[in-house]
């Protein structure tokens, strides 16, 4: 009894490390942008209860996705020196406990979706599918980042649906921007595993086409992302603060691609973690200020 009580916090911490809970910063701000814009268009009031449920949905689904990813990829991770320290490889977390955490996160996600509206609950299983397919993607396609992008595009679309209860093509524009953005920087991130991926048979753009092609692919993705953000701004009648946010994002993209080059990956982690985390937060802050200035009521 005492042993279980002592070991439980350790398992919880190990699970949080396993799913890298802090990386929610990449997609969560865009779900907030969509949800708050939908609130502005509906009645210009922030509905804090719904915003909390959006947060629970996003964190729950992402936690499920990351846990399943780690479970499915544990044998691949064990053969890659960069990932051999992960909890399921070292034994810090058992597969059974990882599945338990994943299923709890899935139940939390579905429960929050049910509390939002019937359409969110009906579409919730659709959002789960790419989360499970993605980790298998590297086994059957050279473009697993496309599946990742589709999975990440669900966030803003879901955030809008949570508020309006209706399908929105405007939200799809933002979702595509986010999905292509994250798919693009995952192209960069995959460059560090090229040799190992080729050796063990993991499929990816860098492993199949080379690092220069992956870097140029990421640049193309981020150019398209910027264009989609502009389209979203025009579609929602965004004001000066949002356009300022887009300038900041464009500058961050230029910086990211300045410090990561085909023959110099030494600053890849700075680009992946610091710059991309900054992009989400910066655009969210600017979008929020823009909506408040235009009349959104706290």
Secondary structure, DSSP 8 states (H G I E B T S, - for coil): -HHHHHHHHHHHHHHHHHHTGGGGHHHHHHHHHHHHHHHHHHTSB--HHHHHHHHHHHHHHHHHHHHHHHHHTHHHHHTSTTTTTSHHHHTSS-HHHHHHHHHHHHHHHHHHHHHH-HHHHHHHHHHHHHHHHHHHHTTT-S-HHHHHHHHHHHHHHHHHHHHHSS--HHHHHHHHHHHHHHHHHHHHHHGGGHHHHHHHT---HHHHH-HHHHHHHHHHHHHHHHHHHHHHHHHTT--HHHHHHHHHHHHHHHHHHHH-BTTB-TTHHIIIIIIHHHHHHHHHHHHHHHHHHTT-B-
